[in-house]
Amino acid sequence: MQIECPACHARATLPEAKAGAKVRCGQCGRVYVAQRPGTRRESKTDTLTGKLLGGTVAAVGLIALVFVVRSQKDEAVAQKPSSKNEEVASEEPIDALGWNSDTIQTVVEIHAKATADDLDGVAGLLFGTQIAVREDGEAAGESFALLPATDREARLTEWAEGLLDSEEVPVAGWTPYDGEVVELTDETATVRLAVSPADPADGVEKRWVEWQLARDGARWKAWAWERWYTPEERRARTPRKRDYEKVTLSDGSVVHEREPEPLEHLATTPAELRERIDELYATMIDLNLTTEASRAQAELVQIGKPAIPVLLTGLYETPLDTHEQSIQVNLIDQTLRQITGQFMGYKPQVQEGSGTGTTEERRQSSIRQWFAWWYRNESKFQEKEVEDELDRLLQEEEG
């Protein structure tokens, strides 16, 4: 039904069931009783005016009343919105997408009740029909709706227990502090909440939960929930291709090889150290630098394991088309050897005649051997003692 504010004449639409309810005008803030336009409701002013017209009040009272009525009319005209603003909310404005939206606050309430171990409270905020459809299809949703009330409550309690006991989805014991409405229609919503442990002593980082909600009558209820991972988290969780194989080279050597690929910094490497490693690597392979490059190499050796992914990526991404590039790859290989104590047979020059170089086959194989070694040893690798090597490098610089 259409209703109209008696003060500023702003209009809005309300369900028929709210006829006679008190509402607050979203335009001027006036609280009034929701009625269809044209419905006459006697006001105090009407009653007083009737008495005055009936002669029960003195003439001076009539003059005062006229003054009051005219003042109220002038105020209403001044507040009346233009036609383009006529359709306004009849209650306090609601942020449909922000933190105070009905959808986000529904999920915040679920977290609060789960943390308080309020099983019945959580069950009351779950949409059983939709959960049944999610688990077993449309027919299951129809069957759930036909169950006796006690059976429906029992099923809802089971789902609530599963939610409270979930180790994968952080709900019970997790406090929401930020969120967003990802999708919203009249009947469905997708909400993501950032949550942190209710007990800071747990020392766990923030996590995200994604909720699916639907309207059940007048309020929102949840029917699906899952841990949501940011793009950064997904990259960290996605395992790299870690296969390797034994290969027999033409000279009879048997080695382990793995196809090279770009590698990310270790997840445990702080942001500042990542930037420093990148800077040092760029300096080390700059063939126009001498002392600076040597110092950068020495610092990378000192950093150790956190520098290995960047060095391996350099092995993979640096082509071997020119003499300068071969020198760069040789510097990278030397740095890896100093950090790990491993030697994969890399030499910068290709063997010609009685030279001291190596074959192109073995040179290319040495790069793949480094990646196979890293796959097999990344988690258990511990840096070798590098103090003596560092001292030697520094002494060479000073000399």
DRENDO-1510 file (C-alpha; in Angstrom, 1 decimal, always signed):
<recs>
REC; n; res; u; v; w
REC; 1; MET; +0.0; +0.0; +0.0 .
REC; 2; GLN; +1.0; +3.6; -0.6 .
REC; 3; ILE; +1.4; +5.9; +2.5 .
REC; 4; GLU; +2.1; +9.6; +2.8 .
REC; 5; CYS; +3.9; +11.5; +5.5 .
REC; 6; PRO; +1.4; +14.1; +7.0 .
REC; 7; ALA; +4.2; +16.5; +7.7 .
REC; 8; CYS; +6.3; +16.7; +4.4 .
REC; 9; HIS; +4.0; +14.6; +2.2 .
REC; 10; ALA; +6.8; +12.2; +1.2 .
REC; 11; ARG; +5.4; +8.9; -0.2 .
REC; 12; ALA; +6.5; +5.3; +0.2 .
REC; 13; THR; +5.3; +1.7; -0.2 .
REC; 14; LEU; +4.7; -0.6; +2.7 .
REC; 15; PRO; +3.4; -4.1; +3.0 .
REC; 16; GLU; -0.3; -4.3; +3.8 .
REC; 17; ALA; +0.5; -6.1; +7.0 .
REC; 18; LYS; +2.1; -2.8; +8.3 .
REC; 19; ALA; -1.2; -0.9; +8.1 .
REC; 20; GLY; -1.6; +0.9; +11.5 .
REC; 21; ALA; +2.0; +0.5; +12.5 .
REC; 22; LYS; +4.1; +3.5; +13.5 .
REC; 23; VAL; +6.8; +4.4; +11.0 .
REC; 24; ARG; +9.5; +7.1; +10.8 .
REC; 25; CYS; +9.6; +9.3; +7.7 .
REC; 26; GLY; +13.0; +8.9; +5.9 .
REC; 27; GLN; +12.7; +12.5; +4.6 .
REC; 28; CYS; +11.8; +14.6; +7.6 .
REC; 29; GLY; +12.0; +12.2; +10.5 .
REC; 30; ARG; +8.3; +12.5; +11.5 .
REC; 31; VAL; +6.9; +9.5; +13.3 .
REC; 32; TYR; +3.3; +8.7; +12.2 .
REC; 33; VAL; +0.8; +5.9; +11.8 .
REC; 34; ALA; +0.9; +4.2; +8.4 .
REC; 35; GLN; -2.4; +4.5; +6.6 .
REC; 36; ARG; -3.7; +4.4; +3.1 .
REC; 37; PRO; -4.0; +7.9; +1.5 .
REC; 38; GLY; -7.5; +9.2; +2.0 .
REC; 39; THR; -8.1; +7.5; +5.3 .
REC; 40; ARG; -9.4; +10.1; +7.8 .
REC; 41; ARG; -7.9; +10.0; +11.2 .
REC; 42; GLU; -9.2; +12.5; +13.7 .
REC; 43; SER; -6.4; +14.6; +15.1 .
REC; 44; LYS; -6.3; +16.8; +18.2 .
REC; 45; THR; -6.4; +19.8; +15.9 .
REC; 46; ASP; -9.6; +18.5; +14.3 .
REC; 47; THR; -11.2; +17.9; +17.6 .
REC; 48; LEU; -10.3; +21.3; +18.9 .
REC; 49; THR; -11.4; +23.0; +15.7 .
REC; 50; GLY; -14.8; +21.3; +16.0 .
REC; 51; LYS; -15.3; +22.5; +19.5 .
REC; 52; LEU; -14.3; +26.1; +18.4 .
REC; 53; LEU; -16.7; +26.0; +15.5 .
REC; 54; GLY; -19.4; +24.7; +17.9 .
REC; 55; GLY; -19.0; +27.8; +19.9 .
REC; 56; THR; -17.6; +26.1; +23.0 .
REC; 57; VAL; -14.4; +28.2; +22.9 .
REC; 58; ALA; -14.0; +32.0; +23.1 .
REC; 59; ALA; -13.3; +34.0; +20.0 .
REC; 60; VAL; -9.8; +34.8; +21.2 .
REC; 61; GLY; -9.1; +31.0; +21.3 .
REC; 62; LEU; -10.3; +30.7; +17.7 .
REC; 63; ILE; -7.9; +33.4; +16.6 .
REC; 64; ALA; -5.0; +31.6; +18.3 .
REC; 65; LEU; -6.0; +28.3; +16.7 .
REC; 66; VAL; -6.1; +29.8; +13.3 .
REC; 67; PHE; -2.6; +31.2; +13.8 .
REC; 68; VAL; -1.3; +27.7; +14.9 .
REC; 69; VAL; -3.0; +25.9; +12.0 .
REC; 70; ARG; -1.6; +28.4; +9.4 .
REC; 71; SER; +1.9; +28.1; +10.9 .
REC; 72; GLN; +1.8; +24.3; +10.6 .
REC; 73; LYS; +0.6; +24.5; +7.0 .
REC; 74; ASP; +3.3; +26.9; +6.1 .
REC; 75; GLU; +5.9; +24.6; +7.7 .
REC; 76; ALA; +4.6; +21.6; +5.8 .
REC; 77; VAL; +4.7; +23.4; +2.5 .
REC; 78; ALA; +8.3; +24.5; +3.1 .
REC; 79; GLN; +9.3; +20.9; +3.9 .
REC; 80; LYS; +7.5; +19.3; +1.0 .
REC; 81; PRO; +10.1; +17.8; -1.4 .
REC; 82; SER; +10.1; +18.3; -5.1 .
REC; 83; SER; +8.4; +15.8; -7.3 .
REC; 84; LYS; +11.6; +14.0; -8.1 .
REC; 85; ASN; +12.2; +13.2; -4.4 .
REC; 86; GLU; +8.6; +12.2; -3.7 .
REC; 87; GLU; +9.3; +8.5; -3.3 .
REC; 88; VAL; +11.3; +8.2; -0.1 .
REC; 89; ALA; +11.8; +5.6; +2.6 .
REC; 90; SER; +9.1; +5.7; +5.3 .
REC; 91; GLU; +11.6; +4.4; +7.9 .
REC; 92; GLU; +15.2; +5.2; +8.8 .
REC; 93; PRO; +17.4; +4.8; +5.7 .
REC; 94; ILE; +19.2; +1.4; +5.6 .
REC; 95; ASP; +22.6; +0.7; +4.2 .
REC; 96; ALA; +21.9; -2.3; +2.1 .
REC; 97; LEU; +25.6; -3.1; +1.3 .
REC; 98; GLY; +27.6; -1.9; +4.3 .
REC; 99; TRP; +28.4; -3.2; +7.7 .
REC; 100; ASN; +25.0; -2.2; +9.2 .
REC; 101; SER; +23.0; -4.0; +6.4 .
REC; 102; ASP; +20.6; -6.7; +7.4 .
REC; 103; THR; +22.6; -9.3; +5.6 .
REC; 104; ILE; +26.0; -8.6; +7.2 .
REC; 105; GLN; +24.4; -8.2; +10.7 .
REC; 106; THR; +22.6; -11.6; +10.3 .
REC; 107; VAL; +26.0; -13.3; +9.8 .
REC; 108; VAL; +27.6; -11.2; +12.6 .
REC; 109; GLU; +24.8; -12.5; +14.8 .
REC; 110; ILE; +25.5; -16.1; +13.8 .
REC; 111; HIS; +29.2; -15.7; +14.8 .
REC; 112; ALA; +28.2; -14.2; +18.1 .
REC; 113; LYS; +25.8; -17.0; +18.9 .
REC; 114; ALA; +28.2; -19.7; +17.8 .
REC; 115; THR; +31.0; -18.2; +20.0 .
REC; 116; ALA; +28.5; -18.1; +22.9 .
REC; 117; ASP; +27.7; -21.8; +22.2 .
REC; 118; ASP; +24.1; -20.8; +21.6 .
REC; 119; LEU; +23.0; -23.8; +19.5 .
REC; 120; ASP; +19.4; -22.9; +19.4 .
REC; 121; GLY; +20.2; -19.4; +18.4 .
REC; 122; VAL; +22.4; -20.5; +15.5 .
REC; 123; ALA; +19.8; -23.0; +14.4 .
REC; 124; GLY; +17.2; -20.3; +14.3 .
REC; 125; LEU; +19.3; -18.3; +11.8 .
REC; 126; LEU; +19.7; -21.2; +9.3 .
REC; 127; PHE; +17.4; -21.7; +6.3 .
REC; 128; GLY; +16.7; -25.4; +6.5 .
REC; 129; THR; +14.9; -25.8; +3.1 .
REC; 130; GLN; +17.8; -24.3; +1.2 .
REC; 131; ILE; +20.3; -26.3; +3.1 .
REC; 132; ALA; +18.5; -29.5; +2.2 .
REC; 133; VAL; +18.5; -28.4; -1.4 .
REC; 134; ARG; +22.2; -27.7; -1.3 .
REC; 135; GLU; +22.9; -31.1; +0.2 .
REC; 136; ASP; +20.5; -33.4; -1.7 .
REC; 137; GLY; +18.7; -31.4; -4.4 .
REC; 138; GLU; +15.3; -29.9; -5.0 .
REC; 139; ALA; +13.3; -32.9; -3.9 .
REC; 140; ALA; +15.1; -32.8; -0.5 .
REC; 141; GLY; +14.0; -29.2; +0.0 .
REC; 142; GLU; +10.4; -30.1; -0.7 .
REC; 143; SER; +10.6; -33.0; +1.7 .
REC; 144; PHE; +12.1; -30.9; +4.5 .
REC; 145; ALA; +9.3; -28.4; +4.2 .
REC; 146; LEU; +6.8; -31.2; +4.7 .
REC; 147; LEU; +8.5; -32.5; +7.9 .
REC; 148; PRO; +6.8; -32.0; +11.3 .
REC; 149; ALA; +8.1; -29.0; +13.2 .
REC; 150; THR; +10.0; -31.1; +15.7 .
REC; 151; ASP; +11.8; -33.0; +12.9 .
REC; 152; ARG; +12.7; -29.7; +11.1 .
REC; 153; GLU; +14.1; -28.4; +14.4 .
REC; 154; ALA; +16.1; -31.5; +14.9 .
REC; 155; ARG; +17.7; -31.2; +11.4 .
REC; 156; LEU; +18.4; -27.5; +12.0 .
REC; 157; THR; +20.1; -28.4; +15.2 .
REC; 158; GLU; +22.3; -31.0; +13.5 .
REC; 159; TRP; +23.4; -28.4; +10.9 .
REC; 160; ALA; +24.1; -25.9; +13.7 .
REC; 161; GLU; +26.2; -28.4; +15.5 .
REC; 162; GLY; +28.2; -29.0; +12.4 .
REC; 163; LEU; +28.8; -25.3; +12.0 .
REC; 164; LEU; +29.9; -24.9; +15.6 .
REC; 165; ASP; +32.3; -27.9; +15.3 .
REC; 166; SER; +33.8; -26.9; +11.9 .
REC; 167; GLU; +37.5; -26.8; +11.9 .
REC; 168; GLU; +37.7; -25.6; +8.3 .
REC; 169; VAL; +35.2; -22.7; +8.5 .
REC; 170; PRO; +36.2; -20.1; +11.2 .
REC; 171; VAL; +32.8; -19.3; +12.9 .
REC; 172; ALA; +32.7; -20.3; +16.6 .
REC; 173; GLY; +35.5; -18.3; +18.5 .
REC; 174; TRP; +36.0; -15.9; +15.6 .
REC; 175; THR; +34.9; -12.3; +15.7 .
REC; 176; PRO; +33.8; -10.4; +12.5 .
REC; 177; TYR; +35.4; -6.9; +12.2 .
REC; 178; ASP; +34.9; -6.1; +8.5 .
REC; 179; GLY; +32.8; -7.3; +5.6 .
REC; 180; GLU; +31.2; -6.7; +2.3 .
REC; 181; VAL; +28.0; -7.7; +0.4 .
REC; 182; VAL; +29.3; -9.3; -2.8 .
REC; 183; GLU; +25.9; -9.9; -4.4 .
REC; 184; LEU; +22.4; -8.8; -3.4 .
REC; 185; THR; +19.0; -9.4; -4.9 .
REC; 186; ASP; +15.5; -9.2; -3.4 .
REC; 187; GLU; +15.7; -12.8; -2.2 .
REC; 188; THR; +19.4; -13.8; -2.1 .
REC; 189; ALA; +22.7; -12.4; -0.9 .
REC; 190; THR; +26.4; -13.3; -0.8 .
REC; 191; VAL; +28.4; -11.9; +2.1 .
REC; 192; ARG; +32.1; -12.1; +3.0 .
REC; 193; LEU; +33.3; -11.3; +6.5 .
REC; 194; ALA; +36.9; -10.8; +7.7 .
REC; 195; VAL; +37.2; -12.5; +11.1 .
REC; 196; SER; +39.9; -12.7; +13.8 .
REC; 197; PRO; +40.2; -15.0; +16.8 .
REC; 198; ALA; +38.0; -13.9; +19.8 .
REC; 199; ASP; +41.0; -14.8; +21.9 .
REC; 200; PRO; +44.0; -12.7; +20.8 .
REC; 201; ALA; +46.3; -15.2; +22.6 .
REC; 202; ASP; +45.7; -17.7; +19.8 .
REC; 203; GLY; +48.0; -15.6; +17.6 .
REC; 204; VAL; +46.2; -16.6; +14.3 .
REC; 205; GLU; +46.0; -14.3; +11.4 .
REC; 206; LYS; +42.7; -13.0; +10.1 .
REC; 207; ARG; +40.6; -15.2; +7.9 .
REC; 208; TRP; +37.6; -14.7; +5.6 .
REC; 209; VAL; +34.3; -16.5; +5.5 .
REC; 210; GLU; +31.8; -16.4; +2.6 .
REC; 211; TRP; +28.1; -16.8; +3.4 .
REC; 212; GLN; +25.1; -17.5; +1.2 .
REC; 213; LEU; +21.8; -16.1; +2.5 .
REC; 214; ALA; +18.2; -16.1; +1.4 .
REC; 215; ARG; +15.0; -14.5; +2.6 .
REC; 216; ASP; +12.8; -16.6; +4.8 .
REC; 217; GLY; +9.7; -14.5; +5.3 .
REC; 218; ALA; +10.8; -11.1; +6.7 .
REC; 219; ARG; +14.4; -11.9; +7.6 .
REC; 220; TRP; +17.6; -13.2; +6.1 .
REC; 221; LYS; +18.9; -16.7; +7.0 .
REC; 222; ALA; +22.1; -18.6; +6.0 .
REC; 223; TRP; +22.1; -21.7; +3.9 .
REC; 224; ALA; +25.8; -22.1; +2.9 .
REC; 225; TRP; +29.2; -21.1; +4.3 .
REC; 226; GLU; +32.8; -21.8; +3.5 .
REC; 227; ARG; +36.3; -20.5; +4.2 .
REC; 228; TRP; +37.1; -17.9; +1.5 .
REC; 229; TYR; +40.7; -17.4; +0.4 .
REC; 230; THR; +42.1; -14.2; -0.9 .
REC; 231; PRO; +44.0; -14.4; -4.3 .
REC; 232; GLU; +47.3; -14.2; -2.3 .
REC; 233; GLU; +46.2; -17.1; -0.1 .
REC; 234; ARG; +45.1; -19.2; -3.1 .
REC; 235; ARG; +48.5; -18.7; -4.7 .
REC; 236; ALA; +50.2; -19.8; -1.5 .
REC; 237; ARG; +48.0; -22.9; -1.2 .
REC; 238; THR; +48.2; -24.0; -4.8 .
REC; 239; PRO; +51.0; -26.6; -5.0 .
REC; 240; ARG; +53.6; -26.0; -7.7 .
REC; 241; LYS; +54.2; -28.7; -10.3 .
REC; 242; ARG; +56.7; -30.8; -8.2 .
REC; 243; ASP; +57.4; -33.7; -10.4 .
REC; 244; TYR; +61.0; -34.7; -11.3 .
REC; 245; GLU; +62.5; -37.6; -13.1 .
REC; 246; LYS; +65.8; -39.5; -13.4 .
REC; 247; VAL; +67.5; -38.7; -16.7 .
REC; 248; THR; +70.5; -40.4; -18.3 .
REC; 249; LEU; +72.7; -38.0; -20.2 .
REC; 250; SER; +74.6; -38.9; -23.3 .
REC; 251; ASP; +77.8; -39.4; -21.3 .
REC; 252; GLY; +76.1; -42.0; -19.1 .
REC; 253; SER; +75.5; -39.7; -16.1 .
REC; 254; VAL; +72.2; -40.3; -14.3 .
REC; 255; VAL; +70.8; -37.1; -12.8 .
REC; 256; HIS; +67.5; -35.8; -11.3 .
REC; 257; GLU; +65.8; -33.1; -13.4 .
REC; 258; ARG; +62.7; -31.0; -13.2 .
REC; 259; GLU; +61.3; -28.5; -15.6 .
REC; 260; PRO; +62.1; -24.9; -14.4 .
REC; 261; GLU; +59.4; -22.3; -13.6 .
REC; 262; PRO; +59.2; -18.9; -12.0 .
REC; 263; LEU; +59.1; -19.2; -8.2 .
REC; 264; GLU; +57.5; -16.9; -5.6 .
REC; 265; HIS; +59.3; -15.8; -2.5 .
REC; 266; LEU; +59.0; -18.1; +0.4 .
REC; 267; ALA; +55.7; -17.4; +2.3 .
REC; 268; THR; +57.7; -16.9; +5.5 .
REC; 269; THR; +59.9; -14.2; +4.0 .
REC; 270; PRO; +58.9; -10.7; +5.3 .
REC; 271; ALA; +58.0; -8.0; +2.8 .
REC; 272; GLU; +61.1; -5.9; +3.6 .
REC; 273; LEU; +63.4; -8.8; +3.1 .
REC; 274; ARG; +61.8; -9.7; -0.2 .
REC; 275; GLU; +62.4; -6.2; -1.5 .
REC; 276; ARG; +66.0; -6.3; -0.3 .
REC; 277; ILE; +66.6; -9.7; -2.0 .
REC; 278; ASP; +65.2; -8.4; -5.3 .
REC; 279; GLU; +67.5; -5.3; -5.1 .
REC; 280; LEU; +70.6; -7.4; -4.4 .
REC; 281; TYR; +69.8; -9.8; -7.2 .
REC; 282; ALA; +69.5; -6.9; -9.7 .
REC; 283; THR; +72.8; -5.5; -8.5 .
REC; 284; MET; +74.6; -8.8; -8.6 .
REC; 285; ILE; +73.8; -9.5; -12.3 .
REC; 286; ASP; +74.6; -5.9; -13.4 .
REC; 287; LEU; +77.8; -6.5; -15.3 .
REC; 288; ASN; +78.6; -2.8; -15.3 .
REC; 289; LEU; +79.2; -3.0; -11.5 .
REC; 290; THR; +82.1; -4.7; -9.8 .
REC; 291; THR; +82.5; -3.9; -6.1 .
REC; 292; GLU; +78.8; -3.4; -5.7 .
REC; 293; ALA; +78.0; -6.7; -7.4 .
REC; 294; SER; +80.4; -8.6; -5.2 .
REC; 295; ARG; +78.9; -7.1; -2.1 .
REC; 296; ALA; +75.4; -7.9; -3.3 .
REC; 297; GLN; +76.4; -11.5; -3.9 .
REC; 298; ALA; +78.0; -11.8; -0.5 .
REC; 299; GLU; +74.8; -10.4; +1.2 .
REC; 300; LEU; +72.6; -12.8; -0.8 .
REC; 301; VAL; +74.8; -15.7; +0.5 .
REC; 302; GLN; +74.4; -14.4; +4.0 .
REC; 303; ILE; +70.6; -14.2; +3.6 .
REC; 304; GLY; +70.7; -17.8; +2.5 .
REC; 305; LYS; +67.5; -19.9; +2.0 .
REC; 306; PRO; +65.1; -17.0; +1.5 .
REC; 307; ALA; +67.2; -15.9; -1.6 .
REC; 308; ILE; +67.0; -19.3; -3.3 .
REC; 309; PRO; +63.6; -18.9; -5.1 .
REC; 310; VAL; +64.8; -15.6; -6.7 .
REC; 311; LEU; +68.1; -17.1; -7.8 .
REC; 312; LEU; +66.4; -20.2; -9.3 .
REC; 313; THR; +64.0; -18.0; -11.1 .
REC; 314; GLY; +67.0; -16.1; -12.6 .
REC; 315; LEU; +68.4; -19.4; -13.8 .
REC; 316; TYR; +65.2; -20.1; -15.6 .
REC; 317; GLU; +64.5; -16.7; -17.0 .
REC; 318; THR; +68.0; -15.7; -18.2 .
REC; 319; PRO; +68.6; -17.0; -21.7 .
REC; 320; LEU; +72.0; -18.4; -22.7 .
REC; 321; ASP; +72.2; -16.6; -26.1 .
REC; 322; THR; +75.1; -14.3; -25.4 .
REC; 323; HIS; +78.4; -14.4; -23.6 .
REC; 324; GLU; +77.1; -11.7; -21.1 .
REC; 325; GLN; +74.1; -13.9; -20.3 .
REC; 326; SER; +76.3; -16.9; -19.6 .
REC; 327; ILE; +78.3; -14.8; -17.2 .
REC; 328; GLN; +75.1; -13.8; -15.4 .
REC; 329; VAL; +73.9; -17.4; -15.1 .
REC; 330; ASN; +77.4; -18.4; -13.8 .
REC; 331; LEU; +77.1; -15.7; -11.1 .
REC; 332; ILE; +73.7; -17.1; -10.1 .
REC; 333; ASP; +75.0; -20.6; -10.1 .
REC; 334; GLN; +78.0; -19.6; -7.9 .
REC; 335; THR; +75.7; -17.9; -5.4 .
REC; 336; LEU; +73.5; -21.0; -5.2 .
REC; 337; ARG; +76.6; -23.2; -4.6 .
REC; 338; GLN; +77.8; -20.9; -1.8 .
REC; 339; ILE; +74.4; -21.0; -0.1 .
REC; 340; THR; +73.7; -24.7; -0.5 .
REC; 341; GLY; +77.1; -26.5; -0.9 .
REC; 342; GLN; +75.7; -28.2; -4.0 .
REC; 343; PHE; +77.3; -28.3; -7.5 .
REC; 344; MET; +75.2; -29.3; -10.5 .
REC; 345; GLY; +78.1; -29.1; -13.1 .
REC; 346; TYR; +77.3; -25.8; -14.6 .
REC; 347; LYS; +80.1; -24.0; -16.5 .
REC; 348; PRO; +79.7; -20.8; -18.4 .
REC; 349; GLN; +81.5; -21.8; -21.6 .
REC; 350; VAL; +80.7; -24.7; -24.0 .
REC; 351; GLN; +83.5; -27.2; -24.4 .
REC; 352; GLU; +85.4; -26.8; -27.7 .
REC; 353; GLY; +88.3; -29.0; -28.5 .
REC; 354; SER; +90.4; -29.4; -25.4 .
REC; 355; GLY; +88.8; -26.5; -23.5 .
REC; 356; THR; +87.8; -26.7; -19.9 .
REC; 357; GLY; +84.1; -26.0; -20.6 .
REC; 358; THR; +81.2; -28.3; -20.7 .
REC; 359; THR; +78.6; -29.6; -23.2 .
REC; 360; GLU; +75.5; -27.7; -24.0 .
REC; 361; GLU; +73.5; -30.7; -22.9 .
REC; 362; ARG; +75.1; -30.7; -19.4 .
REC; 363; ARG; +74.9; -27.0; -19.1 .
REC; 364; GLN; +71.1; -27.0; -19.7 .
REC; 365; SER; +70.7; -30.1; -17.5 .
REC; 366; SER; +72.4; -28.4; -14.6 .
REC; 367; ILE; +69.6; -25.7; -14.5 .
REC; 368; ARG; +66.9; -28.4; -14.4 .
REC; 369; GLN; +68.9; -30.3; -11.7 .
REC; 370; TRP; +68.8; -27.2; -9.5 .
REC; 371; PHE; +65.0; -27.2; -9.7 .
REC; 372; ALA; +64.8; -30.9; -9.0 .
REC; 373; TRP; +67.1; -30.4; -5.9 .
REC; 374; TRP; +64.9; -27.5; -4.6 .
REC; 375; TYR; +61.8; -29.6; -5.0 .
REC; 376; ARG; +63.3; -32.4; -3.0 .
REC; 377; ASN; +64.9; -30.3; -0.3 .
REC; 378; GLU; +63.0; -27.1; +0.1 .
REC; 379; SER; +61.2; -28.0; +3.3 .
REC; 380; LYS; +64.2; -29.7; +5.0 .
REC; 381; PHE; +67.1; -27.6; +3.7 .
REC; 382; GLN; +69.2; -25.9; +6.3 .
REC; 383; GLU; +71.9; -23.4; +5.2 .
REC; 384; LYS; +75.5; -24.5; +5.6 .
REC; 385; GLU; +77.9; -22.4; +7.6 .
REC; 386; VAL; +78.9; -19.5; +5.3 .
REC; 387; GLU; +81.1; -17.4; +7.6 .
REC; 388; ASP; +84.4; -18.6; +6.1 .
REC; 389; GLU; +83.1; -18.1; +2.6 .
REC; 390; LEU; +81.9; -14.6; +3.4 .
REC; 391; ASP; +85.2; -13.7; +5.0 .
REC; 392; ARG; +87.0; -14.8; +1.8 .
REC; 393; LEU; +84.8; -12.7; -0.4 .
REC; 394; LEU; +85.2; -9.6; +1.7 .
REC; 395; GLN; +89.0; -10.1; +1.8 .
REC; 396; GLU; +89.1; -10.4; -2.0 .
REC; 397; GLU; +87.2; -7.1; -2.2 .
REC; 398; GLU; +89.5; -5.4; +0.2 .
REC; 399; GLY; +92.5; -6.7; -1.7 .
</recs>
